[in-house]
Amino acid sequence: MAAPTTAPLADRLRAIVGADAVIDDRATLLPYAYDASFWSLRQNRAPEAVVLPRTTEDVARVVRCAAETGTPIVARGAGTGQTGGAVAASGGIVIAFSRMREVIAIDRANLQAVVRPGLVFADFQDALRPHGLFFPPDPGSGRACTLGGMAANNASGPHAVRWGTTSAYVLGLEVVLADGAVIWTGGARSRALKSSSGIDLTKLFVGSEGTLGIITTLRLRVQPRPPARAVVLAAYAALEDTVRSLDDLFAAGILPSTAELLDTSAVTALQRWKPDLALPDGEAVLFVEVEGTPDHVASAVRGVDAIVRRRATVTRFAEEEAAVARLWAARSGMAAAAALAHPGKHRIFAGEDLAVPLTEIPRTIRRAREIAAELGVAVTFYGHFGDGNVHSAILVDPADPDEVRRADELADRLHRLAIEVGGTVTGEHGTGAVRSRYMRAEHGDALDVMKRIKDELDPKGILNPGKIWNEEATSRR
Ligand SMILES: Cc1cc2nc3c(=O)[nH]c(=O)nc-3n(C[C@H](O)[C@H](O)[C@H](O)COP(=O)(O)OP(=O)(O)OC[C@H]3O[C@@H](n4cnc5c(N)ncnc54)[C@H](O)[C@@H]3O)c2cc1C
């Protein structure tokens, strides 16, 4: 029986989903107070209660309960987000999807799968592998982050160059709206791989960070897994040559599956951390991957090597899977390498996700280095070069308030730099609480249209308040 609306929130939730699905003791709430953002780590923002639903109906009833009293409700996957997105900025309920993580169906013949939002990306890949399939968007946090979080943030990774972002792979979503109603986007019964039918609501919910609705099931496009891959490693005397090299590849009709950049700061950090890689010196190093059938890869890797050698000072390539895996393992440990290069400092996630036009990457990194030097803040640059995504690992001693202040200023100036050079403040990590202040500068009047959609779908403002739209920060003044 439903508890009266005057009963304590956790009691009302227990009456809806059962006692074992509600957390309200302070110690167990604590992990839900944070995500990976530096913003969240600075203050305990524990919610009043956490709900662990098992079904869509559980979610719908919890949302209806929240709507009755105007209580904020924040969806949470694994909490690996870097913007405070999964943190309850105004208290209320966190709805965490760790119990809704089933693979409901894998349909190879129709190149799609249906999954629950709490499924971890790596577990999904493991389930797809025996079918010869894979899910292309590949965030660095893939062993922890969930498909629901990826869709809500439109996540991606190194393979976005060739394969695109999560958005390209979401065919349909089951969504609980702010009044508790449940809809399917992309056609309630559709298993089609494309559609021009009606307004694309799937795209609207992807990237909306839990502010328009709560995702309870995803119909995802998957792809045949390329059986082979190889990586060309190329070192350059000047950053500008990396852009020329990539353009040479485009001119030859080659789109690599990844093109990852290490700026000189990252090269030095990785050389120290993994000396056995014998990474060559350079102002920049690129890892360029090709994939496909073994025959194709064997000739493609030589073709890429011949082209990048025109601009690079040193090149070599890895074809054996073990050698390729070693290179990628080193690249994915970039954050650890950056921290080791600056003993006593911690890597923070702030200003870490600029995306700029490819041709602007050298200017962006050069200017960013100057700003960091001016402020006296240590920073390592690297990124998904092939799609213009520049990551910065800012390193600070969190116990030094002046250094923290300077790091905040650096992050702020990096965001503004991205907009100035024709880019975006976030290529893949989202807006959350930390980037709302840049939304007006980046989107202009389109921000008002986003807000009108928000107000229409969530008139009481209960879904993830304090994210994307922060009225004070986004006002015209
Ligand atoms: C070391 C590290 C490396 C990373 N590398 C990458 C990378 O390469 N590429 C990349 O894109 N990101 C990366 N990230 C950021 C992060 O992992 C991604 O944004 C990821 O998609 C978040 O997934 P999550 O399950 O942790 O979501 P959470 O952090 O729990 O939530 C993220 C957002 O999604 C919303 N949300 C979660 N579930 C739902 C749901 N069911 N319905 C509606 N909204 C929901 C939340 O409210 C929040 O706004 C990295 C993070 C870390 C810590």
The ligand as an SDF file (V2000), in Angstrom:
LIG
                    3D

 53 58  0  0  0  0  0  0  0  0999 V2000
   39.0170    7.2270  -16.4920 C   0  0  0  0  0  0  0  0  0  0  0  0
   37.8300    7.7080  -17.2960 C   0  0  0  0  0  0  0  0  0  0  0  0
   37.8980    7.6540  -18.6710 C   0  0  0  0  0  0  0  0  0  0  0  0
   36.8220    8.1050  -19.4400 C   0  0  0  0  0  0  0  0  0  0  0  0
   36.9160    8.0290  -20.7990 N   0  0  0  0  0  0  0  0  0  0  0  0
   35.8670    8.4110  -21.5550 C   0  0  0  0  0  0  0  0  0  0  0  0
   35.9350    8.3270  -22.9730 C   0  0  0  0  0  0  0  0  0  0  0  0
   36.9260    7.8820  -23.5580 O   0  0  0  0  0  0  0  0  0  0  0  0
   34.8480    8.7350  -23.6690 N   0  0  0  0  0  0  0  0  0  0  0  0
   33.7210    9.1990  -23.0660 C   0  0  0  0  0  0  0  0  0  0  0  0
   32.7600    9.5250  -23.7580 O   0  0  0  0  0  0  0  0  0  0  0  0
   33.6480    9.3140  -21.7320 N   0  0  0  0  0  0  0  0  0  0  0  0
   34.6750    8.9260  -20.9650 C   0  0  0  0  0  0  0  0  0  0  0  0
   34.5990    9.0370  -19.6030 N   0  0  0  0  0  0  0  0  0  0  0  0
   33.4010    9.6490  -18.9940 C   0  0  0  0  0  0  0  0  0  0  0  0
   32.2850    8.6420  -18.6330 C   0  0  0  0  0  0  0  0  0  0  0  0
   32.8180    7.3610  -18.4040 O   0  0  0  0  0  0  0  0  0  0  0  0
   31.2210    8.5620  -19.7250 C   0  0  0  0  0  0  0  0  0  0  0  0
   30.5350    9.7940  -19.8220 O   0  0  0  0  0  0  0  0  0  0  0  0
   30.1790    7.4550  -19.4950 C   0  0  0  0  0  0  0  0  0  0  0  0
   29.2900    7.4180  -20.5680 O   0  0  0  0  0  0  0  0  0  0  0  0
   29.3880    7.6250  -18.2150 C   0  0  0  0  0  0  0  0  0  0  0  0
   28.7350    6.3950  -17.9470 O   0  0  0  0  0  0  0  0  0  0  0  0
   28.2330    6.0610  -16.4540 P   0  0  0  0  0  0  0  0  0  0  0  0
   27.4790    4.7770  -16.5220 O   0  0  0  0  0  0  0  0  0  0  0  0
   29.3600    6.0970  -15.5040 O   0  0  0  0  0  0  0  0  0  0  0  0
   27.2340    7.2620  -16.2300 O   0  0  0  0  0  0  0  0  0  0  0  0
   27.0510    8.1980  -14.9510 P   0  0  0  0  0  0  0  0  0  0  0  0
   28.3110    8.9240  -14.6490 O   0  0  0  0  0  0  0  0  0  0  0  0
   26.4410    7.4130  -13.8680 O   0  0  0  0  0  0  0  0  0  0  0  0
   25.9780    9.2180  -15.5350 O   0  0  0  0  0  0  0  0  0  0  0  0
   26.3180   10.0750  -16.5900 C   0  0  0  0  0  0  0  0  0  0  0  0
   25.0730   10.8650  -17.0120 C   0  0  0  0  0  0  0  0  0  0  0  0
   24.1250    9.9800  -17.5690 O   0  0  0  0  0  0  0  0  0  0  0  0
   22.8820   10.0720  -16.8820 C   0  0  0  0  0  0  0  0  0  0  0  0
   22.3150    8.7310  -16.8700 N   0  0  0  0  0  0  0  0  0  0  0  0
   22.9010    7.5860  -16.4460 C   0  0  0  0  0  0  0  0  0  0  0  0
   22.0620    6.5500  -16.6290 N   0  0  0  0  0  0  0  0  0  0  0  0
   20.9230    7.0540  -17.1700 C   0  0  0  0  0  0  0  0  0  0  0  0
   19.6730    6.4950  -17.5640 C   0  0  0  0  0  0  0  0  0  0  0  0
   19.4140    5.1900  -17.4520 N   0  0  0  0  0  0  0  0  0  0  0  0
   18.7170    7.3230  -18.0640 N   0  0  0  0  0  0  0  0  0  0  0  0
   18.9590    8.6470  -18.1980 C   0  0  0  0  0  0  0  0  0  0  0  0
   20.1110    9.2300  -17.8320 N   0  0  0  0  0  0  0  0  0  0  0  0
   21.0810    8.4420  -17.3260 C   0  0  0  0  0  0  0  0  0  0  0  0
   23.2380   10.6120  -15.5100 C   0  0  0  0  0  0  0  0  0  0  0  0
   22.1400   11.2670  -14.9100 O   0  0  0  0  0  0  0  0  0  0  0  0
   24.3740   11.5550  -15.8550 C   0  0  0  0  0  0  0  0  0  0  0  0
   23.8610   12.7810  -16.2870 O   0  0  0  0  0  0  0  0  0  0  0  0
   35.6560    8.5970  -18.8050 C   0  0  0  0  0  0  0  0  0  0  0  0
   35.5950    8.6130  -17.4100 C   0  0  0  0  0  0  0  0  0  0  0  0
   36.6580    8.1850  -16.6600 C   0  0  0  0  0  0  0  0  0  0  0  0
   36.5510    8.2110  -15.1670 C   0  0  0  0  0  0  0  0  0  0  0  0
  1  2  1  0
  2  3  1  0
  2 52  2  0
  3  4  2  0
  4  5  1  0
  4 50  1  0
  5  6  2  0
  6  7  1  0
  6 13  1  0
  7  8  2  0
  7  9  1  0
  9 10  1  0
 10 11  2  0
 10 12  1  0
 12 13  2  0
 13 14  1  0
 14 15  1  0
 14 50  1  0
 15 16  1  0
 16 17  1  0
 16 18  1  0
 18 19  1  0
 18 20  1  0
 20 21  1  0
 20 22  1  0
 22 23  1  0
 23 24  1  0
 24 25  2  0
 24 26  1  0
 24 27  1  0
 27 28  1  0
 28 29  2  0
 28 30  1  0
 28 31  1  0
 31 32  1  0
 32 33  1  0
 33 34  1  0
 33 48  1  0
 34 35  1  0
 35 36  1  0
 35 46  1  0
 36 37  1  0
 36 45  1  0
 37 38  2  0
 38 39  1  0
 39 40  1  0
 39 45  2  0
 40 41  1  0
 40 42  2  0
 42 43  1  0
 43 44  2  0
 44 45  1  0
 46 47  1  0
 46 48  1  0
 48 49  1  0
 50 51  2  0
 51 52  1  0
 52 53  1  0
M  END
$$$$
